[in-house]
Amino acid sequence: MSNITHAPLPSWKNLAKMLWSNPSNSELSEPWQKDNEKCFWFSRSSWSLYAIALYRIQKSNKKNILIWLPSYFCNTTLAPLREMGVNFQFYPLLSNGKPDIEVCKKMLKSHPPDIIIFVHYFGRTFYSKDLVHLAKNSNAWLVEDCAHCLKPEKDIGNTGDFVLYSQHKSLSLPDGALMLIRNNGPSNLININFGDLYRSLPIINFLSFFYSFKWLAKRILQKLGVRSVSVKTDFLNDNTEIISEFSPNPKMSYLARRLLMQNIPDLDMEMKARKRNALQWKLSLERHPCSILGSLSISENHTPYLAGLQVATKQQAEKIFHCLQDANIPVTTWPDLPHEVLSNTLIHKVSIEMQNTTLFFPVHSSINSKKIMKALLCSQ
């Protein structure tokens, strides 16, 4: 069985040091916060989006609002928004991952948005000046989704009215997602008073403690070498920790706050480790019999969230997926596309093809080149 976990594991040192840690919000947000940005901590970015939508409803005096999202988006993240009855409009992407602005302009006539979300996928920058202008001209709030980004880099975190990070996706945390409000975004949200809404969100202490304890117990067992029996999943139906499970508690847990404080000094090391591990996956998979039909594209200009293996067809991807999964290699697919996207194969062809033909591998710092090489050698 492979000793590579999908999720990163906390170090014994950080587990010990967190017992004496009680960080403030400003200490926690320092690596991500810029200038006069306002920061609010949630358990998941899905709750950040929920809070933004709720605030927009309050400020617009509407019973409901319309949110534009890219078609390549995780449906699980939309759970709280769906429960509150928000309407969605999904805009298509070009083959380079950027919005199809011509289609967006046509959508504007019949479906004017209240909120527009764009995503920096897998740590790469996907800035679109045209989408910024569209948001500004339509009086829509622009949400910059940096959930796949470890920290601000280049054009990441400089564009939206709201900027979202999901620290729990990249670091060893049970939960934790930062929402930043920028006063120099397209909507110039200078006098925004988000604090009252944030304080009104419930803190469900029992559920928070239960999920934190469950997460901590699992990570300790994994560090001790205890692994659960590998459960085979269907292609495009993964249920691993790479796709976050919906958290019923909106706010960040005490355990996550204390652990994050211990992770902050190691962010630069995490960045370097992720780049090294992504490169090692590329080198090792190129020689692996399961994946000879695919190729990994590695860039030195960003910090990867996952290493992606791109193939030509869905049939090839499915064959490689089952081959690697049978060999206990931690391979996943992403995302679980919304049904609105899957039901419109013509408009959202690019996003559906990306889902069907890309496989992903963990690159977090709990693994290293030797573990990757050993896992793939043992699987041949």
TIFITI-750035 format. One line per 10 residues: number of its first residue (from 1); their letters; for each residue x, y, z of N, C-alpha, C. Coordinates in pm, whole numbers. Layout:
<nodes>
NUM) a) X,Y,Z,X,Y,Z,X,Y,Z  ...;
</nodes>
This chain:
<nodes>
1) msnithaplp) 84,-119,0,0,0,0,88,124,0  52,225,-82,130,347,-91,126,423,41  240,483,80,244,563,202,224,710,171  172,741,52,142,879,14,-6,906,43  -32,1004,125,-170,1040,160,-220,1151,68  -350,1153,45,-408,1260,-36,-391,1396,33  -408,1398,163,-400,1522,239,-268,1531,314  -217,1652,336,-92,1667,413,-112,1630,559  -4,1586,623,-8,1546,763,64,1650,849  13,1679,968,82,1775,1056,209,1715,1113;
11) swknlakmlw) 308,1798,1139,431,1749,1201,408,1733,1351  486,1644,1414,476,1627,1559,509,1758,1629  604,1833,1574,642,1961,1634,525,2059,1635  454,2069,1524,341,2161,1518,226,2116,1608  207,1986,1618,102,1936,1708,133,1972,1853  260,1967,1888,299,2000,2025,292,2151,2050  342,2230,1956,348,2375,1974,210,2439,1973  112,2377,1905,-19,2440,1897,-88,2448,2034  -43,2363,2129,-106,2362,2261,-87,2494,2333  20,2568,2297,49,2696,2363,20,2813,2271;
21) snpsnselse) -54,2789,2164,-79,2893,2066,-221,2946,2078  -237,3077,2071,-370,3139,2070,-363,3265,1983  -351,3246,1850,-323,3358,1761,-442,3451,1741  -413,3576,1709,-516,3674,1674,-547,3664,1525  -655,3727,1482,-691,3726,1341,-582,3792,1255  -524,3900,1306,-421,3970,1230,-296,3884,1213  -261,3807,1315,-146,3717,1305,-172,3607,1202  -294,3554,1202,-328,3446,1110,-332,3493,965  -382,3613,943,-404,3659,806,-284,3730,744  -179,3753,821,-66,3835,775,-6,3790,641;
31) pwqkdnekcf) 14,3660,612,74,3622,483,-16,3649,362  -146,3665,384,-241,3681,273,-299,3821,264  -301,3893,373,-366,4024,378,-275,4134,323  -332,4224,244,-257,4336,187,-323,4468,225  -242,4570,245,-290,4707,267,-401,4710,372  -517,4765,334,-626,4782,430,-738,4680,410  -705,4565,357,-807,4462,335,-865,4415,469  -994,4389,469,-1061,4335,587,-1063,4183,576  -1038,4116,687,-1027,3969,682,-1130,3903,773  -1182,3790,726,-1279,3711,801,-1248,3563,776;
41) wfsrsswsly) -1246,3485,884,-1210,3344,875,-1334,3255,880  -1342,3164,783,-1450,3067,774,-1392,2926,778  -1478,2826,788,-1431,2687,785,-1402,2642,643  -1483,2687,549,-1471,2651,408,-1501,2774,322  -1446,2777,201,-1479,2886,110,-1625,2881,66  -1688,2765,76,-1831,2757,46,-1910,2847,140  -1865,2858,266,-1931,2948,360,-1894,3094,334  -1775,3118,282,-1739,3255,242,-1833,3302,133  -1857,3217,33,-1949,3252,-75,-2091,3272,-24  -2131,3189,69,-2264,3202,130,-2279,3339,196;
51) aialyriqks) -2177,3380,272,-2183,3507,343,-2185,3626,245  -2107,3617,139,-2106,3724,39,-2243,3736,-27  -2301,3622,-63,-2434,3623,-126,-2539,3680,-32  -2533,3641,94,-2629,3689,192,-2616,3840,210  -2494,3888,212,-2471,4032,227,-2521,4108,104  -2500,4051,-14,-2549,4116,-136,-2701,4125,-136  -2768,4020,-89,-2914,4021,-80,-2959,4133,14  -2893,4145,128,-2930,4248,225,-2910,4389,169  -2799,4409,97,-2767,4542,46,-2852,4579,-76  -2898,4479,-152,-2974,4507,-274,-3124,4506,-252;
61) nkkniliwlp) -3167,4461,-133,-3309,4450,-103,-3382,4356,-200  -3310,4256,-251,-3370,4157,-338,-3401,4031,-258  -3501,3958,-304,-3530,3830,-242,-3431,3723,-289  -3377,3746,-408,-3283,3649,-462,-3185,3723,-553  -3072,3660,-579,-2970,3720,-663,-2920,3617,-764  -2846,3667,-865,-2789,3580,-968,-2638,3585,-959  -2577,3467,-951,-2431,3456,-944,-2380,3390,-1071  -2282,3453,-1133,-2212,3393,-1246,-2092,3315,-1195  -2074,3195,-1248,-1960,3112,-1212,-1899,3051,-1338  -1769,3019,-1335,-1711,2946,-1447,-1767,2804,-1450;
71) syfcnttlap) -1779,2749,-1567,-1838,2615,-1579,-1748,2506,-1521  -1619,2533,-1509,-1526,2437,-1448,-1519,2470,-1300  -1614,2415,-1224,-1631,2454,-1083,-1685,2336,-1006  -1644,2326,-880,-1683,2214,-796,-1824,2233,-740  -1911,2139,-769,-2050,2149,-726,-2065,2143,-575  -1976,2070,-508,-1982,2059,-362,-1974,2195,-295  -1895,2283,-351,-1876,2417,-294,-2005,2498,-294  -2097,2464,-382,-2220,2541,-398,-2331,2499,-303  -2305,2400,-219,-2410,2345,-132,-2480,2452,-47  -2408,2537,28,-2479,2638,108,-2558,2738,23;
81) lremgvnfqf) -2503,2774,-94,-2573,2867,-183,-2701,2805,-237  -2697,2678,-270,-2817,2612,-322,-2924,2607,-214  -2883,2586,-90,-2981,2579,19,-3052,2712,41  -2982,2823,12,-3046,2953,32,-3120,3000,-93  -3122,2918,-199,-3202,2948,-317,-3142,3045,-415  -3010,3062,-415,-2944,3151,-509,-2955,3095,-651  -2968,3184,-749,-2971,3143,-889,-2830,3146,-947  -2800,3052,-1038,-2667,3043,-1098,-2675,3058,-1249  -2571,3117,-1305,-2550,3118,-1449,-2404,3083,-1471  -2377,2977,-1545,-2240,2931,-1566,-2190,2980,-1701;
91) ypllsngkpd) -2075,3049,-1698,-2018,3097,-1824,-1910,3001,-1871  -1899,2982,-2003,-1802,2885,-2057,-1660,2939,-2054  -1565,2847,-2061,-1423,2880,-2062,-1363,2849,-2199  -1256,2920,-2229,-1177,2891,-2348,-1079,2779,-2316  -1010,2729,-2414,-916,2618,-2392,-799,2658,-2304  -771,2789,-2289,-663,2834,-2201,-710,2855,-2058  -836,2823,-2028,-888,2833,-1893,-948,2967,-1858  -943,3064,-1949,-998,3197,-1922,-1143,3206,-1970  -1219,3303,-1917,-1361,3314,-1956,-1377,3344,-2105  -1482,3290,-2162,-1520,3322,-2299,-1598,3454,-2293;
101) ievckkmlks) -1529,3564,-2311,-1587,3696,-2290,-1699,3725,-2389  -1688,3677,-2510,-1793,3703,-2609,-1925,3642,-2563  -1920,3522,-2509,-2042,3460,-2457,-2091,3535,-2333  -1997,3580,-2250,-2034,3656,-2130,-2109,3785,-2166  -2065,3850,-2270,-2131,3974,-2314,-2275,3946,-2359  -2296,3833,-2424,-2431,3795,-2465,-2517,3760,-2343  -2456,3692,-2245,-2527,3656,-2122,-2572,3781,-2047  -2494,3887,-2057,-2522,4009,-1982,-2658,4069,-2018  -2700,4050,-2141,-2826,4109,-2186,-2947,4042,-2123  -2940,3911,-2107,-3055,3836,-2054,-3041,3795,-1908;
111) hppdiiifvh) -2917,3787,-1858,-2893,3741,-1721,-2790,3832,-1652  -2825,3957,-1622,-2730,4047,-1555,-2695,3996,-1416  -2566,3988,-1383,-2525,3926,-1256,-2523,4025,-1139  -2541,3971,-1021,-2517,4046,-898,-2376,4019,-847  -2328,3898,-871,-2194,3857,-828,-2131,3776,-941  -2003,3801,-969,-1929,3723,-1068,-1809,3660,-998  -1792,3531,-1017,-1680,3458,-957,-1584,3414,-1068  -1455,3436,-1048,-1356,3377,-1138,-1251,3306,-1054  -1184,3208,-1115,-1099,3115,-1040,-957,3114,-1095  -859,3114,-1003,-720,3083,-1038,-703,2933,-1018;
121) yfgrtfyskd) -706,2855,-1128,-707,2710,-1118,-570,2654,-1085  -566,2568,-983,-448,2488,-948,-323,2574,-924  -345,2697,-875,-233,2785,-842,-188,2874,-957  -241,2852,-1077,-204,2935,-1193,-288,3063,-1197  -233,3167,-1257,-303,3294,-1270,-396,3290,-1392  -524,3321,-1370,-621,3327,-1479,-693,3462,-1476  -614,3567,-1469,-667,3703,-1466,-728,3740,-1602  -845,3804,-1601,-911,3849,-1723,-953,3994,-1706  -883,4084,-1775,-916,4226,-1768,-1058,4252,-1818  -1100,4179,-1921,-1235,4197,-1975,-1343,4162,-1874;
131) lvhlaknsna) -1319,4058,-1794,-1417,4019,-1694,-1426,4123,-1583  -1313,4184,-1549,-1312,4292,-1450,-1396,4409,-1500  -1378,4448,-1625,-1456,4558,-1683,-1604,4523,-1688  -1634,4397,-1720,-1773,4354,-1726,-1839,4365,-1589  -1767,4324,-1485,-1821,4333,-1349,-1845,4478,-1310  -1749,4563,-1343,-1760,4705,-1307,-1877,4771,-1379  -1893,4742,-1506,-1998,4805,-1585,-2137,4753,-1552  -2144,4634,-1494,-2275,4576,-1459,-2307,4590,-1310  -2221,4662,-1237,-2240,4682,-1092,-2245,4550,-1016  -2170,4453,-1064,-2163,4323,-997,-2039,4317,-909;
141) wlvedcahcl) -2051,4251,-795,-1934,4227,-712,-1849,4119,-775  -1719,4138,-774,-1627,4040,-834,-1557,3962,-724  -1572,3830,-728,-1510,3741,-629,-1395,3668,-696  -1276,3685,-640,-1155,3621,-691,-1128,3496,-608  -1152,3381,-668,-1140,3253,-599,-995,3203,-609  -923,3211,-498,-783,3166,-491,-771,3041,-404  -876,2959,-402,-879,2841,-315,-767,2743,-348  -719,2743,-473,-610,2654,-514,-472,2718,-498  -468,2837,-442,-342,2911,-431,-293,2911,-287  -166,2880,-268,-110,2874,-134,-104,3012,-71;
151) kpekdigntg) -63,3112,-148,-52,3250,-100,-47,3343,-220  -56,3474,-200,-52,3568,-313,79,3557,-392  65,3550,-525,179,3549,-615,140,3624,-742  227,3711,-790,204,3783,-916,65,3847,-916  -24,3803,-1008,-157,3864,-1020,-262,3797,-932  -222,3712,-842,-316,3643,-754,-346,3728,-631  -474,3755,-609,-517,3832,-492,-520,3981,-513  -511,4028,-638,-503,4172,-665,-622,4229,-740  -725,4148,-765,-827,4188,-862,-967,4203,-804  -1012,4110,-724,-1152,4105,-685,-1192,4206,-580;
161) dfvlysqhks) -1323,4224,-566,-1376,4295,-450,-1361,4207,-326  -1375,4077,-348,-1353,3977,-244,-1248,3878,-296  -1160,3836,-207,-1058,3736,-242,-1071,3620,-144  -1078,3499,-198,-1098,3380,-115,-977,3288,-122  -929,3246,-5,-826,3143,6,-882,3027,88  -837,2907,56,-879,2787,133,-754,2720,188  -709,2768,301,-585,2717,359,-594,2569,392  -712,2520,423,-726,2378,459,-702,2287,340  -709,2339,217,-685,2256,100,-537,2228,80  -451,2321,120,-307,2308,94,-225,2273,217;
171) lslpdgalml) -274,2307,335,-200,2285,459,-270,2179,545  -200,2132,645,-255,2027,730,-345,2088,837  -470,2112,798,-570,2175,885,-703,2103,869  -783,2095,976,-915,2034,963,-1012,2122,885  -989,2252,887,-1072,2349,816,-994,2480,814  -1054,2583,758,-987,2713,753,-986,2773,614  -1058,2884,598,-1065,2954,469,-1078,3103,496  -993,3181,433,-987,3325,455,-1063,3400,346  -1145,3496,389,-1211,3587,296,-1158,3727,320  -1107,3790,215,-1057,3928,221,-1150,4019,143;
181) irnngpsnli) -1177,4137,197,-1257,4239,128,-1164,4353,90  -1156,4383,-40,-1066,4485,-92,-1145,4612,-125  -1094,4727,-80,-1164,4852,-110,-1124,4913,-244  -1026,4851,-313,-985,4902,-444,-1016,4802,-555  -1121,4720,-534,-1167,4631,-638,-1259,4705,-734  -1319,4636,-830,-1405,4700,-929,-1522,4778,-869  -1573,4732,-753,-1690,4797,-694,-1655,4901,-588  -1526,4917,-557,-1481,5016,-458,-1559,5005,-327  -1551,4889,-265,-1625,4863,-142,-1554,4926,-23  -1566,5058,-12,-1492,5132,90,-1565,5130,225;
191) ninfgdlyrs) -1693,5153,224,-1769,5166,349,-1849,5039,381  -1801,4928,336,-1872,4803,360,-1863,4765,508  -1976,4724,565,-1981,4684,707,-2022,4538,715  -1924,4451,699,-1950,4307,694,-1950,4243,832  -1897,4315,930,-1876,4256,1063,-2003,4208,1130  -2112,4283,1115,-2237,4244,1181,-2288,4111,1127  -2282,4096,995,-2328,3970,936,-2239,3855,982  -2108,3877,983,-2015,3771,1023,-2042,3728,1167  -2062,3824,1255,-2088,3791,1396,-2221,3719,1415  -2314,3738,1321,-2445,3673,1333,-2441,3526,1291;
201) lpiinflsff) -2334,3485,1220,-2323,3345,1180,-2297,3258,1303  -2359,3142,1311,-2347,3059,1432,-2210,2994,1446  -2168,2974,1569,-2053,2890,1599,-2106,2764,1665  -2104,2656,1593,-2162,2531,1642,-2050,2453,1712  -2031,2480,1839,-1915,2428,1911,-1907,2276,1912  -2022,2210,1931,-2020,2064,1938,-1974,2005,1805  -2033,2053,1694,-1996,2001,1563,-1851,2034,1530  -1809,2154,1569,-1671,2194,1544,-1574,2103,1617  -1603,2073,1742,-1518,1984,1821,-1518,1844,1762  -1635,1796,1720,-1646,1659,1666,-1563,1644,1539;
211) ysfkwlakri) -1577,1737,1445,-1503,1728,1320,-1354,1745,1342  -1316,1835,1435,-1175,1855,1464,-1113,1731,1525  -1183,1670,1620,-1132,1549,1686,-1120,1434,1586  -1221,1419,1500,-1219,1315,1399,-1100,1333,1304  -1079,1457,1262,-968,1487,1171,-834,1459,1240  -819,1505,1364,-692,1489,1436,-662,1342,1461  -762,1265,1500,-740,1122,1524,-695,1051,1397  -757,1085,1286,-720,1021,1159,-578,1056,1120  -538,1183,1135,-403,1224,1097,-296,1159,1186  -324,1147,1314,-228,1084,1404,-209,937,1367;
221) lqklgvrsvs) -319,868,1338,-309,728,1295,-230,715,1166  -251,808,1072,-176,805,947,-27,828,971  5,919,1063,145,944,1094,212,824,1159  132,745,1230,184,624,1295,191,506,1198  152,530,1074,161,426,972,36,345,953  -72,382,1024,-198,309,1010,-273,364,890  -305,281,795,-377,323,676,-506,243,665  -612,311,627,-738,242,605,-729,159,477  -813,60,465,-814,-22,345,-855,64,226  -778,55,119,-806,136,1,-943,101,-56;
231) vktdflndnt) -1025,203,-73,-1158,185,-130,-1154,232,-274  -1183,143,-367,-1182,177,-508,-1304,263,-540  -1284,369,-615,-1392,458,-654,-1411,454,-804  -1530,492,-847,-1558,499,-989,-1489,620,-1051  -1455,610,-1176,-1397,722,-1247,-1497,838,-1249  -1447,960,-1220,-1529,1082,-1211,-1629,1076,-1097  -1602,992,-998,-1690,986,-881,-1606,973,-755  -1493,1046,-751,-1403,1036,-637,-1467,1092,-512  -1430,1035,-400,-1477,1087,-271,-1357,1094,-177  -1249,1156,-223,-1128,1167,-142,-1125,1302,-74;
241) eiisefspnp) -1022,1324,6,-1010,1449,79,-970,1566,-10  -930,1539,-134,-898,1647,-226,-1022,1729,-254  -1138,1663,-262,-1264,1734,-276,-1323,1748,-137  -1328,1871,-87,-1364,1895,52,-1509,1855,80  -1529,1790,192,-1665,1758,232,-1730,1883,290  -1859,1892,273,-1933,2009,320,-1927,2017,471  -1888,2135,523,-1878,2154,667,-2003,2225,719  -2072,2168,819,-2192,2232,871,-2162,2350,963  -2035,2370,999,-1998,2479,1088,-1935,2592,1008  -1996,2711,1003,-1947,2817,914,-1809,2872,950;
251) kmsylarrll) -1775,2877,1078,-1654,2947,1118,-1537,2852,1146  -1419,2906,1137,-1296,2830,1155,-1287,2776,1297  -1243,2653,1311,-1235,2589,1442,-1112,2636,1520  -1115,2615,1651,-1001,2652,1736,-878,2569,1700  -897,2442,1670,-784,2357,1634,-718,2408,1506  -799,2444,1407,-744,2493,1281,-667,2623,1300  -717,2711,1384,-648,2838,1409,-510,2814,1469  -504,2725,1565,-376,2699,1633,-276,2629,1541  -327,2536,1460,-237,2466,1368,-189,2557,1255  -277,2643,1206,-237,2734,1099,-124,2825,1144;
261) mqnipdldme) -130,2870,1266,-24,2958,1317,112,2889,1312  114,2757,1331,240,2683,1326,285,2660,1182  190,2661,1087,224,2639,946,278,2763,877  242,2880,928,277,3005,859,428,3021,836  514,2993,935,659,3011,911,714,2919,801  641,2814,766,690,2715,670,629,2730,531  560,2842,503,492,2857,375,589,2857,257  703,2922,272,801,2923,162,856,2783,137  877,2706,243,922,2567,228,815,2484,159  689,2510,193,578,2439,130,573,2467,-20;
271) mkarkrnalq) 596,2592,-57,596,2630,-198,704,2553,-275  824,2548,-220,935,2479,-286,907,2328,-295  853,2272,-188,824,2128,-187,720,2092,-293  619,2175,-309,515,2148,-407,570,2151,-549  657,2243,-577,718,2249,-711,806,2127,-735  884,2087,-633,970,1969,-648,887,1844,-670  781,1829,-592,699,1708,-602,623,1700,-734  576,1815,-783,509,1816,-913,605,1772,-1024  728,1820,-1016,828,1781,-1115,860,1632,-1105  864,1580,-983,894,1438,-965,781,1350,-1020;
281) wklslerhpc) 656,1391,-1001,544,1317,-1060,561,1312,-1212  599,1426,-1270,617,1431,-1415,724,1333,-1461  839,1337,-1394,950,1250,-1433,916,1102,-1413  851,1070,-1302,822,930,-1270,707,875,-1355  604,956,-1377,489,908,-1453,522,890,-1600  617,969,-1651,655,953,-1792,712,815,-1821  767,751,-1718,826,618,-1735,735,505,-1687  617,542,-1635,529,441,-1578,439,382,-1686  426,249,-1692,345,186,-1798,199,226,-1798  146,267,-1682,5,305,-1675,-23,435,-1748;
291) silgslsise) 74,525,-1753,45,662,-1796,121,704,-1920  160,609,-2002,239,645,-2121,158,725,-2221  24,725,-2206,-58,799,-2300,-75,945,-2262  -29,985,-2144,-53,1120,-2096,73,1201,-2081  56,1329,-2047,169,1418,-2025,135,1520,-1917  236,1555,-1837,219,1655,-1734,287,1783,-1778  219,1894,-1758,276,2025,-1789,314,2093,-1658  443,2114,-1638,493,2173,-1514,548,2313,-1541  505,2408,-1461,553,2545,-1476,625,2589,-1349  733,2662,-1364,808,2713,-1250,751,2845,-1200;
301) nhtpylaglq) 648,2896,-1269,599,3031,-1238,483,3032,-1140  443,2917,-1090,335,2916,-992,356,2800,-896  288,2806,-783,294,2698,-684,176,2605,-709  199,2481,-747,88,2392,-785,5,2346,-666  -123,2335,-689,-214,2278,-590,-212,2126,-602  -212,2077,-725,-200,1936,-757,-117,1924,-884  -64,1805,-910,1,1777,-1038,-103,1715,-1129  -118,1769,-1250,-222,1722,-1341,-166,1645,-1458  -226,1531,-1487,-189,1448,-1602,-297,1463,-1707  -262,1519,-1822,-359,1543,-1930,-345,1436,-2038;
311) vatkqqaeki) -458,1378,-2078,-459,1279,-2186,-556,1323,-2295  -563,1246,-2401,-640,1289,-2518,-789,1261,-2506  -825,1147,-2446,-966,1107,-2445,-1009,1062,-2306  -1140,1060,-2287,-1197,1012,-2161,-1164,864,-2140  -1167,787,-2247,-1140,643,-2237,-996,619,-2188  -901,698,-2239,-762,685,-2195,-749,724,-2048  -814,833,-2010,-807,879,-1870,-864,775,-1775  -976,715,-1813,-1038,614,-1727,-950,491,-1715  -886,450,-1823,-797,333,-1821,-678,359,-1729  -616,475,-1742,-501,510,-1659,-543,524,-1513;
321) fhclqdanip) -660,585,-1490,-711,603,-1354,-723,470,-1281  -786,372,-1344,-806,242,-1280,-673,167,-1266  -585,183,-1362,-454,118,-1354,-377,169,-1232  -373,301,-1215,-300,360,-1103,-371,334,-970  -503,339,-971,-577,314,-848,-558,170,-801  -556,76,-894,-532,-64,-858,-393,-83,-799  -301,8,-837,-164,1,-785,-148,85,-659  -260,133,-602,-261,213,-479,-187,346,-494  -188,402,-614,-135,535,-636,-247,636,-609  -222,741,-530,-327,838,-496,-364,927,-614;
331) vttwpdlphe) -453,881,-698,-496,954,-816,-641,998,-799  -673,1118,-844,-809,1170,-831,-850,1240,-960  -980,1268,-970,-1033,1353,-1076,-1094,1477,-1011  -1113,1582,-1091,-1170,1708,-1039,-1227,1785,-1156  -1334,1860,-1136,-1420,1867,-1018,-1544,1781,-1037  -1634,1782,-939,-1767,1724,-957,-1852,1835,-1019  -1860,1837,-1149,-1925,1948,-1220,-2074,1959,-1185  -2126,2082,-1178,-2270,2101,-1152,-2355,2042,-1264  -2476,2002,-1229,-2564,1940,-1328,-2602,2038,-1438  -2603,2168,-1406,-2634,2268,-1508,-2529,2268,-1619;
341) vlsntlihkv) -2405,2238,-1582,-2296,2233,-1680,-2303,2103,-1760  -2319,1992,-1691,-2321,1862,-1758,-2439,1848,-1854  -2545,1919,-1829,-2663,1908,-1915,-2654,1994,-2040  -2548,2076,-2051,-2531,2161,-2168,-2394,2135,-2229  -2383,2022,-2296,-2253,1978,-2345,-2198,2064,-2458  -2282,2136,-2528,-2236,2219,-2640,-2164,2344,-2589  -2229,2418,-2500,-2171,2542,-2450,-2052,2515,-2358  -2061,2410,-2277,-1958,2384,-2176,-1867,2267,-2216  -1846,2252,-2345,-1766,2142,-2397,-1624,2141,-2339  -1561,2259,-2330,-1422,2267,-2282,-1410,2218,-2139;
351) siemqnttlf) -1500,2264,-2051,-1494,2226,-1910,-1520,2076,-1891  -1616,2024,-1966,-1647,1881,-1955,-1530,1797,-2003  -1465,1840,-2112,-1348,1767,-2162,-1233,1773,-2061  -1215,1888,-1996,-1108,1898,-1896,-1133,1802,-1780  -1259,1792,-1738,-1292,1698,-1632,-1269,1554,-1675  -1303,1524,-1799,-1297,1387,-1849,-1156,1339,-1880  -1063,1430,-1902,-932,1390,-1955,-814,1429,-1865  -840,1472,-1742,-730,1514,-1654,-734,1436,-1523  -619,1385,-1483,-603,1316,-1355,-507,1397,-1268  -525,1385,-1136,-446,1470,-1045,-379,1387,-935;
361) fpvhssinsk) -264,1441,-889,-182,1374,-788,-138,1475,-682  -129,1432,-555,-93,1525,-447,52,1569,-455  78,1694,-417,214,1748,-419,253,1811,-286  173,1794,-183,197,1859,-54,330,1814,7  377,1888,106,511,1867,161,523,1748,255  413,1677,281,424,1555,360,482,1440,280  495,1460,150,559,1360,65,686,1421,5  765,1338,-58,889,1386,-120,919,1300,-243  1027,1334,-310,1062,1265,-435,1081,1116,-414  1146,1077,-304,1171,936,-279,1041,857,-264;
371) kimkallcsq) 945,915,-192,816,847,-173,743,830,-306  748,934,-390,680,927,-519,745,818,-607  878,821,-615,948,721,-696,924,581,-644  928,563,-512,909,431,-454,767,380,-482  667,467,-466,528,425,-487,507,381,-631  564,454,-726,544,419,-866,626,297,-906  746,282,-849,826,162,-878,758,35,-826  703,46,-705,637,-70,-646,509,-109,-720  453,-12,-794,327,-38,-862,345,-98,-1001  470,-107,-1048,494,-155,-1184,503,-309,-1188;
</nodes>
